Every structure is written in C-alpha cells, then in structure tokens.
Amino acid sequence: MTLNNMQPDYIFETSWEVCNRVGGIYAVLSTRAASMQAEHPDQVFFFGPDFGDHSDIYFKEDKTLLKDWLVANQKIQVTNIPVRVGRWMVPGEPIAILLKFDALWSQKDEIYGWAWNKFQVQSHAAYGDYDESCLFGCAAGMVMESLYRFLVEKNRSKARGKGKKLNFCAHANEWQTAFSIFYLQDHCPEIATLFTTHATGIGRSIAGNGKPLYDYFEAYNGDQMAYELNMVSKHSVEKQAAHHADCFTTVSPITARECAQLLDKPVDVETLNGFEPTFVPKGKAFDKKRAEAREVLHRVAEGLLNDKISEDALFIGISGRLEMKNKGIDVFASAMDKLAQKIHQSRQPEREIVIFVMVPYLDRTPTRKGKVSAVFAPYYLDGHDPLFGKTYYDLLIGLDITVFPSYYEPWGYTPLESCAFHVPTITTSLAGFGAWAAQQKERFGVDVIERNDSNYDQVAEKIAEDVLRFAHLAPEEVERARKEAAAVAKKAEWKHFFKYYRQAYEIALKKRDARMSALQNPTLL
C-alpha cells in the first residue's frame, strides 16, 4: 500500500492500563504519550476505566476540559456512563477520559448476542475478567462516538458548515478493549480503527502451560488450542478484532509470526515499542539519583539479611509479572544457584553479590548462600510499598546489572528500561527487544542469549558465567558497558519508533475511506 502521509486530526486510544498501572502496556502508552502530544497537541484522548482513588494516583481531574461536551453529551446521559476528564500525569500530560461501565451489566446478554451476530465473537464460554473487560470496551466505544459527534458538530459550526473533513482514529490495545472496535465499526464507521495485540492470548497460554511453543510452532492451530486451553472467548474476541480493525498491529516480528499462525491474520504494521528519555535524569541529577538508589538498596538489604553488605557489592535485579516460565524467573533462579556454586567452589575471594527480585506477589524471605544474597520485593513499586518506598525507576538506576531471561516476551520493556538507565542487561533471543538489540552494534552493554525450547540448562549456565564475568570487570570496562547500554536505548526512543504509528494511522484511514465508499455514505464534516 502506497502511503501519502494521511494523518488523523484526532486520536482516541483506549487500554485497560490507562491511568491504571498493571503491566507493560502502561509503559508503552505512558512513554509514547509525549510524542503523540508533540504531534497532536491536546487532540489525543486516552480512555481508561475509572477505579476512583487508585486511578487518582495517575490522574488529575480538570473540570474545565471538554466542559461543553460533558454538558451536551446526551449519549452518555442515555446510557448512564459516568465519565471524568483530566490529565494523565505522565510526560506530555495528555487528556484522559476515565469511565465507569456498571450500567452495561444489565445489558450484557444483549451485547454478547449483538457481538456474535455482527462479528462472530463467541462469548458463551466466558469466565474470569472477560465480562468486565468487554463491557468496558463497549462503553469506551460509546463514549468515543459521543465525543466524535460533538467535535464534528463543533467544527461544522465554527466553520459555518464549510469546515474541512476531520480524520479520526480509534486505537484499541489488547483484547480487553476490542469491543470498542466492534461498537465503532457498527455504530460509527466514520472513525478509522486500529487494534494492537501486545501478546497473543493463545501464544502466552501455550508457553505458560509448559507446552513447547517454538519447536512445534507451525503445527499449532489457534482455534483448536483455544478449546484445549479453555481460552475460547478471549481468543475469539482477539481474533475477530484483528480481522475487523482497519489496521492490525503488534509490537515485534516475534509476535507478528504468532498473529499470522494463531490468529490467521498477518499484521499490517509492526509498531515497535519505544521509550521516552525524559524519564531518565541527566548529568548531576543522574549521579544523585543513582547514589540515593544504592543507599536505599544497601540499607534494605542489610536490614532484611541482618548482616553487613560490602560497599562494592554487585547489585543484580530482575523484575516483571509473576510468570515463572514466560518471564524466565525459573531459569534466573537456576542461574543464581549455579552462580552461588561457582563462587563457593572458587579458591579466590569473590565480590559480594546481592540479588533484588522485584516481582509482585513473590512472597519469599531474604536468603543468603555464601557470597550471594537475595532480597525479595513482592510489590508493585509505585513509591508506596512498605519496603523501599520508591518507584521502580528510582531503584532501577541504582543496580549494576539486570537479568531478564524470558521464554515468552513479545517485546520486553524491562531490559529496554534498564538500558535507558545505563544499567547493562542480559536478555534472550525470544524477547522482541532482545532480537532487535542483537542487531545493534553497541552490544557490550546488552547480552542477548540464544534461547529455545530445549536449552534451559545452557541458558542458566551462560547467565551465571556472564554475571561472574561482569563482577570481575575493570572500572573502565564497566563504564563502557553502561555507555553502550544507554546507546542501545537511545536508538529505541519514541522519536525513532513513532514513525510506525504514522504508517498505521494512514493504513487505517485509507481502509476507512474504502469502507465509507462501499457503504455509499460518505460523511461530510
């Protein structure tokens, strides 16, 4: 498809993680917001679920924003969807619209019947978080339609009926918000739609259930595996969103391969995940933050281990969701056991090593083996935890090296974040970021270990060897590793990767135009 730089005037984007820090998608959207605001100032609207006080950690309500829309919004009054408008407190401070969707519970069966008849979404086998996710997505679509019609009318009135045609894109992230795609396709086809899967539900489930995802990849059928793994409804909504959206994207070549195989739909664009450099302090502020972080890590380790920690101890970190196999926590634990054995067997004095396992709900007590100690932090590090009282970034900057030996990782923000904060990292070829980083020339600060379905022990051994080697590096070599890690992260800033979203917007808008022509009902704005 030839692109002619057709771009949206307004962007509506929704995710379960807007003003709701749960996982990696929060990092994608919150860091991308600044780039979006720079290109479309206050014409970007993020739609998220309203969780009250929890949302207010990230959200600041502003009752002056979109005041005229809220007053005139008959659609919301009819469906009884309460909304709050304000700013998402991340770089760029984009407009965020938080909504409650409780009123749709009574309409759930009718909504699912409509989704089946119109889009063949199989909701009959739903369980767990399926209902609230789909109802939120549907409510988001309703609110988007209301805001779209208000902005169109405002433009028409302002220009006395002669305003230019406005282009709108609505972007849904993950299956949790896919119902917004279905709603808009059916009720407001004038809006171009995009759907991004950050990890296929079936791919993640195959990996998480201990099945060999990669050795038998071409033999897997997504629909068949959905029945086997009790994923029918979630797989169905994800697959139908991929097929019906005007533009379908994912975050890496690794996941694009999954989409083609498991969802029967090749992606239109690979929208690689970038990072916003304003999160990283510079100059003296960086040195101060690092010193503060090391002091806190040192103090907490001594307190929990009830022992002195040497000043030159090597601080190692791992973080992420509690997915033992997918995130590589299992192989990391094996690697640290091997590391402890190597140090115990060595006849030379070894540098002390402290491991910080920052994994929510990993409830274990601190441990010590010879010169290797481990501190477990089972919290979301948002600055309010009882152990550190600091955010993850405020601690990450104090580490010496991180390890993220993922088995299933569509992108992998944790190693990218580590590099951005000048912390060398170890990751694998099965992470999207790892596969991308392996192609960069600055490799001294990013070690990408080849991983497959059958080399678990070799990966653990290689991690142990690499950590031990890093512990023995001369100061100038450590500095080189830190600089090269930062250089890799610099290549992955949003200013380099946002171009993929421009491509996606244009593809969606062109598909919208083709649809409207086919409907023989063009909308004049």
C-alpha positions in Angstrom: 0.0 0.0 0.0 1.4 3.4 -1.0 1.3 5.9 1.8 0.6 9.6 1.2 1.0 10.9 4.7 -2.7 10.9 5.5 -2.8 11.5 9.3 -5.5 11.8 11.9 -6.7 15.1 13.3 -7.9 13.4 16.5 -6.7 10.2 18.1 -8.8 8.2 20.6 -6.8 5.5 22.3 -8.0 3.0 24.9 -6.5 0.4 27.2 -7.3 -1.2 30.5 -4.0 0.3 31.6 -4.7 4.0 31.0 -4.2 5.6 34.4 -4.0 2.0 35.8 -0.5 0.6 36.1 -0.8 -3.2 35.8 1.8 -4.3 33.3 3.9 -3.5 30.3 1.2 -1.8 28.3 1.2 1.0 30.8 4.8 1.6 29.9 4.0 1.6 26.2 1.2 4.2 26.4 2.6 6.4 29.1 6.0 6.8 27.4 4.5 7.2 24.0 2.1 10.0 25.2 4.7 12.7 24.9 5.5 12.0 21.3 1.8 11.9 20.5 1.2 15.2 22.2 4.0 16.8 20.4 2.5 15.9 17.0 -1.2 16.3 18.0 -1.3 18.7 21.0 -4.5 18.1 23.0 -6.0 16.2 20.1 -5.1 12.9 21.7 -7.6 11.4 24.1 -6.8 8.3 26.3 -9.8 6.3 27.5 -9.5 4.1 30.6 -11.5 2.5 33.4 -12.3 4.7 36.4 -11.1 3.0 39.6 -11.6 6.0 41.9 -8.7 6.6 44.3 -6.5 4.1 42.6 -6.9 6.0 39.3 -6.2 9.3 41.0 -2.6 8.1 41.7 -2.0 8.7 38.0 -4.9 11.1 37.0 -5.7 14.7 37.8 -9.3 15.7 37.1 -9.8 19.0 35.3 -13.5 20.0 35.0 -12.7 22.8 32.5 -11.5 20.3 29.9 -14.3 19.3 27.4 -16.8 21.1 29.5 -19.1 21.8 26.6 -19.1 18.2 25.6 -19.9 17.0 29.0 -22.9 19.4 29.2 -24.2 18.5 25.7 -23.4 14.8 25.9 -26.8 13.2 25.6 -25.4 9.8 24.6 -23.7 9.4 28.0 -26.8 10.5 29.8 -28.9 8.0 28.0 -26.6 5.0 28.7 -25.7 6.3 32.1 -21.9 6.0 31.7 -20.3 8.4 34.2 -17.0 10.0 33.0 -14.3 12.1 34.4 -12.0 14.3 32.2 -8.5 15.3 33.2 -4.8 14.8 32.6 -2.8 11.6 32.7 0.2 12.6 34.9 3.0 11.3 32.6 5.3 13.2 30.3 3.2 15.1 27.8 0.2 15.1 30.2 -2.3 14.0 27.6 -6.1 14.3 28.1 -7.5 11.2 29.8 -11.2 10.3 30.0 -12.0 7.8 32.7 -15.3 6.0 32.7 -17.4 3.6 34.7 -19.3 0.9 32.9 -21.5 -0.6 35.6 -24.7 0.4 33.8 -23.9 -2.1 31.0 -24.0 -5.1 33.2 -27.8 -5.4 32.8 -27.3 -5.3 29.0 -24.6 -8.0 28.9 -26.6 -10.7 27.2 -27.9 -8.4 24.5 -24.3 -7.0 23.9 -22.9 -10.5 23.6 -25.7 -11.5 21.2 -25.0 -8.5 19.1 -21.3 -9.3 19.0 -22.0 -12.8 17.9 -24.4 -11.8 15.2 -22.3 -9.0 13.8 -18.7 -10.2 14.4 -18.9 -13.9 15.4 -17.4 -13.3 18.8 -18.0 -16.4 21.0 -18.8 -15.1 24.5 -20.7 -18.2 25.6 -17.6 -19.7 27.2 -16.6 -16.5 29.1 -15.1 -16.6 32.6 -12.8 -14.5 34.8 -12.2 -10.9 33.7 -13.8 -11.4 30.3 -17.1 -9.7 31.2 -15.8 -6.5 32.8 -13.2 -6.1 30.0 -15.7 -6.4 27.2 -18.2 -4.2 28.9 -15.5 -1.6 29.4 -14.5 -1.8 25.8 -18.1 -1.4 24.7 -18.6 1.6 27.0 -15.4 3.2 25.7 -16.7 2.8 22.1 -19.9 4.6 23.1 -18.1 7.5 24.8 -15.8 7.8 21.7 -18.8 8.0 19.4 -20.3 10.8 21.6 -17.0 12.8 21.6 -16.6 12.3 17.9 -20.0 13.6 17.1 -19.5 16.6 19.4 -16.2 17.5 17.8 -17.6 17.1 14.3 -20.5 19.4 15.1 -18.2 21.9 16.8 -16.0 22.0 13.7 -19.0 22.4 11.4 -20.5 25.2 13.5 -17.2 27.0 13.8 -16.6 27.0 10.1 -20.3 27.6 9.3 -20.7 24.4 7.5 -17.6 24.7 5.4 -15.0 23.1 7.7 -12.5 20.6 6.4 -13.1 16.9 6.7 -11.6 15.8 10.0 -9.9 12.4 10.3 -10.4 10.4 13.5 -8.6 7.2 14.5 -9.6 5.0 17.4 -6.9 2.7 18.7 -7.7 -0.3 21.0 -4.9 -2.1 22.9 -5.3 -5.9 23.6 -8.4 -8.0 23.7 -9.7 -6.2 26.8 -10.7 -3.2 24.7 -11.6 -4.9 21.4 -15.3 -4.3 21.9 -14.7 -0.6 21.2 -13.6 -1.7 17.7 -16.8 -3.7 17.2 -19.0 -0.9 18.5 -17.4 1.8 16.3 -17.5 -0.4 13.2 -21.2 -0.9 13.7 -22.3 2.5 15.0 -19.7 5.0 13.9 -17.9 3.7 10.8 -16.6 7.2 10.0 -13.9 6.5 12.6 -10.8 4.6 11.4 -10.0 1.8 13.9 -6.7 0.2 14.9 -6.1 -2.9 17.1 -2.8 -3.8 18.7 -2.1 -7.1 20.3 0.8 -6.9 22.6 0.9 -10.7 23.0 -1.5 -13.2 21.6 -3.6 -14.9 24.3 -3.0 -18.3 22.8 0.8 -17.9 22.4 1.1 -16.7 26.0 -1.1 -19.6 27.2 0.7 -22.2 25.2 4.0 -21.0 26.7 2.6 -20.6 30.2 1.2 -24.1 30.2 4.6 -25.7 29.6 4.0 -26.6 26.0 6.9 -26.2 23.5 5.8 -23.1 21.6 8.7 -22.8 19.2 9.7 -26.4 18.3 6.2 -27.2 17.0 5.1 -23.6 16.1 3.9 -24.4 12.6 1.7 -27.2 13.9 -0.4 -25.1 16.3 -3.9 -24.0 15.3 -5.2 -21.1 17.3 -8.8 -22.1 17.4 -8.0 -25.7 18.3 -5.7 -24.6 21.1 -8.3 -22.2 22.4 -10.6 -25.1 23.1 -7.8 -27.2 24.6 -6.6 -24.3 26.9 -10.1 -23.1 27.8 -9.4 -19.8 26.0 -12.3 -19.8 23.6 -13.9 -16.4 24.4 -10.7 -14.4 24.8 -9.2 -15.9 21.7 -12.4 -15.2 19.8 -12.6 -11.6 20.7 -8.9 -11.1 19.9 -9.1 -12.9 16.6 -12.2 -11.0 15.4 -10.7 -7.7 16.4 -7.6 -8.5 14.4 -9.7 -9.3 11.4 -12.2 -6.4 11.6 -10.0 -3.5 12.6 -8.9 -1.2 9.8 -5.3 -1.7 10.8 -3.9 -4.5 12.8 -0.5 -4.2 14.5 1.7 -5.9 17.0 5.0 -5.0 18.7 7.7 -7.2 17.2 8.5 -9.7 14.5 8.3 -12.5 17.0 4.6 -11.7 17.8 3.8 -10.9 14.2 4.7 -14.5 13.4 2.3 -15.6 16.2 -0.5 -13.5 14.8 -0.2 -15.0 11.3 -0.2 -18.5 12.7 -2.5 -18.4 15.7 -5.0 -15.6 14.7 -4.9 -16.3 10.9 -4.2 -12.6 10.3 -0.9 -11.1 9.3 -0.3 -7.7 10.8 -0.4 -4.6 8.7 2.5 -2.9 10.6 4.9 -3.9 13.4 4.8 -1.0 15.8 7.9 -1.5 17.9 7.9 -0.3 21.4 10.0 2.8 22.2 10.9 4.7 25.4 10.6 8.3 26.5 14.0 9.7 27.6 12.5 12.4 29.9 12.0 9.6 32.4 15.8 9.4 32.8 17.6 12.1 34.8 20.7 13.7 33.3 24.1 14.9 34.5 24.5 15.6 38.2 20.8 14.7 38.8 21.5 11.2 37.4 24.5 10.7 39.7 22.5 11.9 42.7 19.6 9.6 41.9 21.9 6.6 41.5 23.6 7.3 44.8 20.3 7.6 46.5 19.1 4.4 45.0 22.2 2.5 46.0 21.9 3.8 49.6 18.3 2.6 49.8 19.1 -0.8 48.3 22.1 -1.2 50.6 20.1 -0.2 53.7 17.2 -2.5 52.9 19.5 -5.5 52.1 21.4 -5.1 55.4 18.1 -4.8 57.3 16.4 -7.8 55.8 19.6 -10.0 55.8 20.6 -8.8 59.3 24.2 -8.6 58.2 26.7 -6.1 56.8 26.8 -5.7 53.0 30.1 -4.6 51.5 30.1 -1.1 49.8 31.3 -2.5 46.5 28.7 -5.3 46.4 27.3 -6.1 42.9 23.6 -5.4 42.8 21.6 -7.6 40.4 18.0 -7.1 39.6 15.1 -8.9 38.0 11.5 -7.6 37.7 8.2 -8.2 36.0 5.0 -10.1 36.4 5.0 -13.4 38.3 5.1 -15.7 35.2 7.8 -18.2 36.3 8.4 -19.7 32.8 7.4 -16.9 30.5 9.4 -14.2 32.2 12.3 -16.6 32.8 12.1 -16.4 36.6 12.7 -20.1 36.8 15.8 -20.1 34.7 17.0 -17.0 36.6 16.7 -18.9 39.9 18.7 -21.8 38.5 21.3 -19.4 37.2 21.7 -17.8 40.6 22.1 -21.2 42.2 24.8 -22.0 39.7 26.4 -18.6 40.4 26.5 -19.4 44.1 28.1 -22.8 43.4 30.7 -21.2 41.3 31.6 -18.7 43.9 31.6 -21.4 46.6 34.0 -23.6 44.6 36.3 -20.7 43.8 39.5 -20.5 45.8 39.8 -16.8 45.3 38.0 -14.1 47.2 34.9 -13.1 45.3 33.0 -9.8 45.1 29.8 -9.9 47.2 26.6 -10.2 45.2 23.1 -9.1 46.2 20.1 -10.1 44.1 16.9 -8.0 44.1 13.9 -9.9 42.9 11.2 -7.2 42.3 8.3 -9.4 41.3 4.8 -8.6 42.7 3.4 -11.4 45.0 6.6 -13.4 45.0 6.3 -13.8 48.8 9.7 -15.2 50.0 12.0 -14.3 52.8 15.6 -13.0 52.1 18.2 -15.7 51.7 22.0 -15.9 51.7 24.3 -18.6 50.2 28.0 -18.0 50.6 28.7 -14.6 48.9 25.3 -14.5 47.2 22.3 -12.9 48.9 18.7 -12.5 47.6 16.1 -9.9 48.6 12.5 -10.5 47.5 10.3 -7.5 47.0 6.7 -8.7 46.3 5.2 -5.3 45.5 4.3 -3.0 42.6 7.0 -0.4 43.1 4.9 2.7 42.7 6.6 4.6 45.5 4.1 3.5 48.2 5.4 0.0 49.1 6.4 -0.7 52.7 9.9 -2.0 51.8 11.6 0.7 49.7 9.0 3.5 49.4 10.4 4.3 46.0 9.3 3.8 42.4 10.8 1.1 40.2 12.7 3.6 38.1 14.1 5.2 41.3 15.5 1.8 42.3 16.5 0.6 38.8 19.0 3.4 38.4 21.0 2.0 41.4 21.5 -1.5 40.1 24.7 -2.7 38.5 23.2 -5.3 36.1 19.8 -6.8 35.3 18.8 -10.2 34.0 15.6 -10.9 32.1 15.9 -14.4 30.5 12.4 -14.5 29.0 10.9 -17.6 27.3 7.8 -15.7 26.1 8.3 -11.9 25.7 6.7 -10.1 22.7 8.8 -7.0 23.3 10.3 -6.7 26.8 10.3 -3.3 28.4 12.3 -4.3 31.4 15.6 -4.7 29.6 15.0 -1.6 27.5 14.2 0.4 30.7 17.4 -1.0 32.2 19.5 0.2 29.2 17.8 3.6 29.3 19.0 4.0 32.9 22.6 3.0 31.9 22.3 -0.4 33.6 23.8 -3.3 31.5 21.3 -6.1 30.9 21.1 -9.8 30.0 18.1 -10.9 28.0 17.3 -13.6 25.4 16.6 -14.0 21.7 13.0 -14.9 22.5 12.3 -11.3 23.6 11.3 -8.8 20.9 13.7 -6.3 22.4 16.4 -8.9 22.6 16.1 -9.9 19.0 16.1 -6.2 18.0 19.1 -5.4 20.3 21.1 -8.3 18.8 21.1 -6.4 15.5 22.7 -3.2 17.0 26.4 -2.7 17.0 26.6 -1.5 20.7 26.5 -4.9 22.2 28.9 -4.7 25.2 26.1 -3.5 27.4 23.4 -5.9 26.2 24.0 -9.6 26.3 21.4 -11.5 24.2 21.5 -15.2 25.0 20.1 -17.6 22.4 17.2 -19.4 23.9 14.9 -22.2 22.6 12.7 -25.0 23.8 15.5 -27.3 24.8 18.4 -25.3 26.2 17.2 -24.3 29.7 20.3 -25.6 31.5 22.7 -24.0 29.0 20.9 -20.6 29.4 21.2 -20.8 33.2 24.9 -21.7 32.9 25.5 -18.8 30.5 23.8 -16.3 32.8 25.9 -17.5 35.8 29.1 -17.2 33.7 28.1 -13.7 32.4 27.3 -12.3 35.8 30.5 -13.7 37.3 32.5 -12.2 34.4 30.8 -8.8 34.9 31.6 -8.9 38.6 35.3 -9.0 37.6 35.3 -6.2 35.0 37.7 -3.4 35.5 36.0 0.0 36.2 36.7 1.3 32.7 35.1 -1.8 31.2 32.0 -1.3 33.5 31.8 2.3 32.3 31.9 1.1 28.7 29.1 -1.4 29.3 27.0 1.3 30.9 27.6 3.7 28.0 26.8 1.1 25.3 23.6 0.0 27.1 22.5 3.6 27.1 23.4 3.9 23.4 21.1 1.0 22.6 18.3 2.6 24.5 18.8 5.8 22.7 18.2 4.1 19.3 14.9 2.8 20.7 13.5 6.2 21.7 10.0 7.0 20.5 11.3 9.7 18.2 12.7 6.8 16.1 9.8 4.4 16.5 6.8 6.7 16.3 7.0 6.5 12.5 5.5 3.1 12.6 2.3 4.5 14.2 2.1 7.1 11.4 2.1 4.3 9.0 -0.6 2.5 11.0 -2.8 5.6 11.1 -2.6 6.1 7.4 -3.4 2.5 6.6 -6.5 2.7 8.9 -7.7 6.0 7.4 -7.4 4.6 3.8 -9.3 1.5 4.8 -11.9 3.7 6.4 -12.3 5.7 3.2 -12.7 2.5 1.2 -15.4 1.3 3.7 -17.3 4.5 3.5 -17.2 4.4 -0.3 -18.5 0.9 -0.2 -21.3 2.0 2.1 -22.0 4.9 -0.3 -22.5 7.1 2.7 -19.5 9.4 2.9 -19.6 11.8 5.9 -19.1 15.4 5.2 -17.5 17.3 8.1 
